[in-house]
Amino acid sequence: MKKALLYLLGLAVIALALCWYIDLSHQARPVQLDADTGNVERGAYLARASGCIACHTNVDEGGAPLAGGPPIDTPFGTFYAPNLTMDKEQGIGDWTLEDFARALRHGTSPDGQPYYPAFPYSFYTRLSDQDIADLWAAFQTVPAVAEPSKQQELSFPFNIRSGLPLWQALYLDDQRFEVDPQQSEQYNRGAYLVEAAAHCAACHTPRDLLGGLDQKQAMAGAEGMPGGGRSPAITANALKENGWTTDDLAYALRSGITPEGDVLGGSMAEVIRDGTSFLTDDDLQAIALYLMNRE
Amino acid sequence: MKMLLLKSALIAGAVALSSNVLAHGGATGIVKERMDQMVDMKHAMKAVAPMFRGKLPYDAEQVRKSAAIIESVAGSAMTDKFPEGSMGHGTDAKVNIWQEWDKFQSLSDDLKRYSKALGEASERREKVAAKPASMMGGSSMMGAAKPAVDQPLSELSADRLFKMVTDSCSSCHRRFREDKK
């Protein structure tokens, strides 16, 4: 235990030293979007698929949509998804589309402060320009709520925000989703939903000590889920070994019911209730097809 | 040589035995009793889910049977199996059951009412829309909660009640069950 603590401390020192090199200025970098008019309906659908609503709404306590989420307990500390309503003081009502795009693509606030990767911007950076404009249009329709966002409660050394630019330099790849021409349209739609919008790997891929995804074990399941427990492996092999079919997966994402008659719990229950249960049959089939055949 | 063989055999036996126990989660006592109840519900769900999903022909008799099984182990039949602090013994339960006992009880009672109503509604079918009809503008797409049911349970279709049964399983598992695999 002491060793682990020392190790962490060492890491923190190295991280801090590196941060001096990488970025001390916290300057917001410009973002260019090739889209100005967003489609509200598409954006709302995408907000469901991407978990914006699930994470930023405290459904259990009857919280207003996007007015701030319930605590998310992780091995790094407790995160609270902030108020994303159009309130100018407490929400993001004074943001521009460019500010919004910068948050999703660079993981930084309008004044250049880095966000914790609990906000899965390393996935959202794969969204298209039009996706971001659509989301922004949908966010405009949500009533403003003047509720202050909660402070993040992280343990040392993760409470040192100046370590975040290092994290971003290591793990944030500012790349859009790319269609694989070798694969079917349905497979590509599934890949886009899984790898960009729905960010399945955020929970189903284990993280290293610094909270970066361990790509060698992509979708292999992970410990330390919010509220305890572990997420199951959802690699194509694991799913097949456990007897899943594409239809079963699509149905589980709609209803929560597994082929065995169990009903999924943990944070997946929230993902289904506030996210995937709203998706079209075609999209659920695409997600399932992609996961069952992912290479 | 003989000694080695004996040792190997003993080890193999021990491994087989322990994996056998593990296969049942190693549960004992009241924890085992409540886990068995959960398994009964799982089987009951497995028998009818494919019907509501349209994968198997609908069988009202089976729906009544499954609903009766769930009803019989829901409500106090379930909560009685969770005396305060009954952790360990292979349980997947989370300690917050006892911190949020009222919630646990009300979810368990919901399950009892919904499964009872499901049995009574077994002949009443309805084509439930696969996804919410409208996306925006006072609709549920950007909003938080599902629309509350304002009809009495006795008027709801089997399809709707099956979803309510499922959702109460899910609510309870989300709060009170720890997923370990």
Chai-1 contact restraints between the chains, C-beta under 6 A:
chainA,res_idxA,chainB,res_idxB,connection_type,confidence,min_distance_angstrom,max_distance_angstrom,comment,restraint_id
A,V40,B,M136,contact,1.0,0.0,6.0,A-B,restraint_1
A,E41,B,M135,contact,1.0,0.0,6.0,A-B,restraint_2
A,E41,B,M136,contact,1.0,0.0,6.0,A-B,restraint_3
A,A44,B,M135,contact,1.0,0.0,6.0,A-B,restraint_4
A,A44,B,M136,contact,1.0,0.0,6.0,A-B,restraint_5
A,A44,B,M141,contact,1.0,0.0,6.0,A-B,restraint_6
A,A44,B,M142,contact,1.0,0.0,6.0,A-B,restraint_7
A,T57,B,A144,contact,1.0,0.0,6.0,A-B,restraint_8
A,V59,B,A144,contact,1.0,0.0,6.0,A-B,restraint_9
A,P65,B,G143,contact,1.0,0.0,6.0,A-B,restraint_10
A,P65,B,A144,contact,1.0,0.0,6.0,A-B,restraint_11
A,V142,B,M142,contact,1.0,0.0,6.0,A-B,restraint_12
A,G228,B,E178,contact,1.0,0.0,6.0,A-B,restraint_13
A,G229,B,E178,contact,1.0,0.0,6.0,A-B,restraint_14
A,G229,B,D179,contact,1.0,0.0,6.0,A-B,restraint_15
A,Y251,B,R53,contact,1.0,0.0,6.0,A-B,restraint_16
A,S255,B,T166,contact,1.0,0.0,6.0,A-B,restraint_17
A,G256,B,S170,contact,1.0,0.0,6.0,A-B,restraint_18
A,I257,B,A49,contact,1.0,0.0,6.0,A-B,restraint_19
A,I257,B,T166,contact,1.0,0.0,6.0,A-B,restraint_20
A,G261,B,K42,contact,1.0,0.0,6.0,A-B,restraint_21
A,G261,B,M45,contact,1.0,0.0,6.0,A-B,restraint_22
A,G261,B,K46,contact,1.0,0.0,6.0,A-B,restraint_23
A,D262,B,K42,contact,1.0,0.0,6.0,A-B,restraint_24
A,V263,B,T166,contact,1.0,0.0,6.0,A-B,restraint_25
A,V263,B,C169,contact,1.0,0.0,6.0,A-B,restraint_26
A,V263,B,S170,contact,1.0,0.0,6.0,A-B,restraint_27
A,V263,B,H173,contact,1.0,0.0,6.0,A-B,restraint_28
A,G265,B,H173,contact,1.0,0.0,6.0,A-B,restraint_29
A,G265,B,R174,contact,1.0,0.0,6.0,A-B,restraint_30
A,G265,B,R177,contact,1.0,0.0,6.0,A-B,restraint_31
A,G266,B,D179,contact,1.0,0.0,6.0,A-B,restraint_32
A,A269,B,S170,contact,1.0,0.0,6.0,A-B,restraint_33
A,A269,B,R174,contact,1.0,0.0,6.0,A-B,restraint_34
A,T280,B,K131,contact,1.0,0.0,6.0,A-B,restraint_35
A,D281,B,A130,contact,1.0,0.0,6.0,A-B,restraint_36
